[in-house]
Amino acid sequence: MVGSQQGWQEVPYVELPASGQRFAQQTAQVVTSWGSPCRIIAGACGVNAFGLPDVMRGEEIQLIGLAAQYPQERHLVILPGTHSKHATLEHDHILHFNTFMTGEIYAVMLNHSLLGKDLPEPCEDNPAFTLGVQNAQTAPYLSNALFSARTLKLSGAISAAQVASYLSGLLIGSELAALSETQAWIVGSPALSERYTRAANLMGITLTSVDGDSCFIHGMSKIYQSLDGAFA
């Protein structure tokens, strides 16, 4: 994010499709306040599967790292987080991606909406999470399904302590419903990847989990190897 408008220096996005070598060609050279030479890698931009403009900064490094660690002709990848990404790679090139504001909606609903009012500290509750995933399939319109977090609590079907887990299952289930295939990779933290995998299993989707930090390191290494030698 140091290459964003709010970062050290804005670096224009690389338009997709793009490989690690293309990202290496569009770095910005800066010198830190302590005198170290530095390269800022650009993010990626493109048109998503729904015809809308989309952007990412940071996840492209993990995608490049995944392709480097697990080379194959094609990857369908989920990168969960505040703004979750579903990306497609072919022959080490990022073709396109879709962004889902799953993590941010979860935080907003719990902290700034009626749904999260007067709730106890959230704790993991698998039955409530499972119910959320299931209801995401039967009530596919998210703005409609979200209100069930309130009505189920009012009716006593779930307790106040279960609302957070229910919302998590509802949001993740809604996101995963957008997948066009039943197999994908997931790149992220172990805890978040486990939650997505649990939801995917309920929906008949198989996810192969890879550590996000490992993908990031491999991606940075791959891009570094493609630089023009300015650091030599």
N, C-alpha and C positions, 0 to 999 in steps of 0.2 A: 504493500500500500504506500510505500515511500515514493512511488511513481504516480500517485493520484494527484488530483488538484489540491488536496489538503496535505500532501506529503512534502518531501524534500525538493523534488523537481518533477514537474509533470512530464510523463513520457507517453506519447501517443500510442493508442492500442494497435496491436497487430491484427489485421483482418484475416479471418479464417477463410479457407483451410490453411493451417500452418504447422510446421514441424519445429523441433527444438532449434534447428539451425536458423530458421527464419526469426525466431525470438532473439537469438544471439546477434543477428544482424541489426536489430533495432534497439539496442541498449543505449542508455544515456550515461556519459562519463561525468562523474563528479568527484570532488575531493572533500573528504569529511572535515569537520572543524578541527580534528586532531591530526590532519595531514595525510590520511590514508587514501589512496586511489580506490575508487568504487565504481561499479557498474550497476545501474538500475535496469531491471528487466521489465519490458512492457507487458501489460495485460493483453487480453484478447477481446475482440468484438465480432459480432456477426448477427445474422437474422435467425431466430430460433424456429422450432418446428411449427409454431403457430403464426409465423409471419411477423413477429415483433422483434425490435432491436434488443440485443442482450449483450452484457459485458461481464468479464471476470478479471480479477487481479489476484494472483497467487495460486489459484487452483490449476492454472495451466502448467505450473511447474510440477505439481503432483501427477498430472496426466502424462507428462513427458517422462517422469520417473517411473510410472507404472509400465509404460510401453518399453522402457529400457530394461526393467527387471523381468517382465513377463512378455517377451515378444510374441506376437501372433498377428494374424491378418487384420483382425477387427476386435475392438473392445467397446462394450457398452458399460459406462461407469457412472456410479452415484458418488457424489462428494457431499456428504451431509454437513449441515452447519446452520449458521444464522440465515444464510442465503444458500440453500442446497442447490447443487448443480447436477443435471443429468447430461452426460457428454458422450459423444460417439467419436472414436478414433479408428482410422484405417491406415495401415502401413505407416504407423508412427506419426501420422498427421491428425491434428484435432480438426474434425469436420464441422461440428456444430454442437450447441448445448442449449439447455433450457434451465432457467433459474426459478426456484420455488422458495418463497419467503417463509418456509416452515418454522425455523428457529425463531425468527423475529415475531411472527404471529403468535407463537406460543408464549413468548415473553410479554408481549403487549396484552394478550388476553388475560394472563395471570396477574399482571401488575397494574394494568390501566383500564380494565373493563369490569363490567358487572359480573362477569363469569368468575373472576378471581377475588371478588370482594369478601373479606372476612374469612378467608380460608386459613387453615393451619399450615405449618411448614410442610411443603410437599415431600412425599416419600414414595418409593417405588411400590406400585400395586399391580401385579400382573393381571388379575381378573379384570380390573378396570381398563387397563391398557388394551387387553384383548377385545373387550366390548367396544372400545373406541375404534379399533381397526375394523371390526365387523360392521359397525354402523357407518363407517366411511364408505363401505361398499353398497349399502342399502339406501343411503341418503347422499347421493353423489354431489349435491350442490353445497359447497363448503359453508357459505354464509348461512344456509339453512341448518346444516348439521351442527354447527358450533353452538347454536342456542340450546341444543339438547344437553349440553354440560350443565345448564341451569335447571332445565325441566326434570332431568333425571335426579338431580340433587333434591329438588322440591318434592318429588314423588317418593323419595326414599330409596330409589333403585341403586344409587351410589351415595356414599357419604361425602361430606366436605373434604375429608382427607384423601378421597379417591379422585377428586376432580382433576388434579394436575396430571395424573397418569392417564385418565380418560381422554383429556385433551391431547396429550402426546400421541396416543394411539390413533385418535381421530385425524390429527394433522399428518402424521406419517403415513397412515393408510390412504389418505386422500392423495398425498404426493406419489406414493408407489402405484396408485391406480393409473397414473399417467404413463407408466412404462408400457412400451409396445411389445416387449419380449418378456419371457419368463426366466431368463438368466442374465446376470450382470455382475460386475465387480463393484465393490464398495471400498472407498478409500477414506479413512478418517480415524478418529480416536477409537480405541477398543470399546469404550463404554457406549458411545453413540452408534458405532457400527453394530454392536450387539443388539441394541434396541431396534434398529432398522431390520436386522436379520430376523429377529423375533417376529416382527410385523410381516416381513416377506414370507416367512414360512407359513403363516396363517393364510396367506393369499396365493399359495402355490408358486411362489417365486424363489429361485435359488440365487443367493448372493455369495460371492467369493470375497472374503475380507482380506484387505492388505493395509498395513499400518501407514497412516498418513505421513508421519515424520520420515519414515524410510523412503517413501515415494518422493518427498520433497528433497531429501539429500541427493538421491539418484538423479532427480530432474535438474538440480543446480549443477551437479557434476557434468551431466550431459551437455548442458548449455555452455558451461565453462570451457569444455573441450572444443567447442565450436567458435570461441572468440578469436579475434584476429591477432592475439599475441601482445596486446597493449600492456599486459601485466608482467610480461617476461623480463 
